[in-house]
Amino acid sequence: MGKTKGLPFEDVHNRCNFLYQAAKESLKRHKTDLSLCRFYINTMTVIARRQGIRLHPDIKRTICKRCCLLLLPGISAICRVKKKHQKLVIFTCLGCGTMKRFIYNKDKLPTIDDPSAWLDFIIDGEQVRQPQTPQEGKRGDKKANKDVKDMKS
Amino acid sequence: MELYCTLPKSVKDPSDQHKKKKKGNETINDFLTEFLPNKRIKTGENSLKDKVLMLDSVRQKWEKPLKTKCRNSLSAKDRRRFKVFDIEQGEHRFNDYIPLHKMWQEYMMASLDIKRYNLPNPGPKKENNERLLKADYHGCMITVRKTKCPSLLGQSGIVLMETKNTFKIVTKDNKLKILPKMNSLFSFTIKEFVFTIHGSQFCSKSSMRVRKKFKFKGSADL
């Protein structure tokens, strides 16, 4: 099993990683003054956009798109569950009031969350497990980009 | 918190002032005269009768943007309102940012590859320049070595925010200082190694620096 090459934009990934952690630390210290947190995450998104880097969806899900706040339930976001027509989780950002909806549908999970849709599984540059053959009729074509997972904070 | 213990005696005490049956408003007025600070009572008892005090925490009302305007991005007005850096002196304490500083040190050690300095064959030093340019300085303990402006000499603190032309730092006295980048030399230390930066080469937003390539510009002696 050979190691994959160092990723092309490794230093940029490290920087985004550091900024995300710094934003989380600053939020925990200052629960009222949110401008520092916004600044760090704004720079992180701008850097990723300039260099053409993809951020891991778990990171993107905790960022408010409008005001660039880190959404931590209880501190800077309100997390509610709805069950009427669809099963929903709604995050409302306490800074600007925008809402994020995550729909849960057993038959149609997004690829990142659905292990049966993954083709490949890479940890620390080495292939750890061979994928099970995906069931027929259930997204055999889509690829999951798992390289960024080991860069995640 | 014990849920099943008996009630305290003060609640059941019939001799307490508040327990006597009074008209609705009188009990509230008595309660307020007991517990409000003196200044507010001096303005006159009428103020207690007429004033309406909100005791619940009221959440800010969010203005919903119209459908024609972009909902997912901020207008310039909102951007200015949200990202303003509060220059309240009492808010930012030096001690709060020490863990940030430690995180930054680990990040720098990894990105600059400091382990190889101790090896007998350190790589070419030109590599450092590019990495220093592209690195992030939030949380760095910076001191000013040389400047044209004598009042800025010797200032040191942890970098909180980096803008196009300045560094905003917190000093040990919990004061916020703004250091302009032009025409000054900064230095910081990691373990035993000291790095110096020419501020005039760094005059750009931190997010724009990632793409910039290092050009050797001559700089005036300070």
Interface residues (C-beta under 8 A of the other chain):
Chain A: D11 V12 N14 R15 F18 L19 Q21 A22 E25 S26 R29 H30 D33 S35 L36 R38 F39 Y40 N42 T43 V46 I47 R50 Q51 K65 R66 C67 G95 C96 G97 T98
Chain B: W62 E63 K64 R71 N72 S73 L74 D78 F82 K83 V84 F85 D86 E88 E91 D96 Y97 P99 L100 M103 W104 Y107 A110 S111 R131 K134 A135 D136 H138 G139 L160 M161 S206 S207 M208 V210 R211
